[in-house]
Amino acid sequence: MRSTRNRLWPSNYADDKKKNMRLDAGSQVGDKYEVIVQPNKGADNVSVKKAAEANSHQILAKVVVNKNR
């Protein structure tokens, strides 16, 4: 497993407020990659913002995808 943590979406940090969540590329798992959903600290949604303030690195969801498909 190799760590490749990079932001996938939204690519513009200025959009964090209205998008509320972000998608990050996680670790490589064999020939597949993790996609991780995390809350944004600057989110408009109060619940999401509170969750991010408590732990901005928390993982709300994670999937493994084949990037070649």
QUISULNOR-V971680 format. One line per field, one symbol per residue. ss: DSSP state (H for helix, E for strand, C for the rest). phi: phi as a letter, one per 40 degrees, with the letter a starting at -180 (. if undefined). burial: 1 if it has 24 or more other C-alpha atoms within 12 Angstrom, else 0. A space follows every 10 residues. Layout:
BEGIN
ss: ???
phi: ???
burial: ???
END
This chain:
BEGIN
ss: CEEEEEEEEC CCHHHHHHHC EEEEEEEEEC CEEEEEEEEC CCCCCHHHHH HHHHCCCCCC EEEEECCCC
phi: .bcbdacbac ccdccddccg bbbbccccbg bbbcbbbbcc cccccccccc ccccacbcbc aabbbcccb
burial: 0000000000 0000010011 1111110000 0011111111 1110000110 0100000000 000000000
END
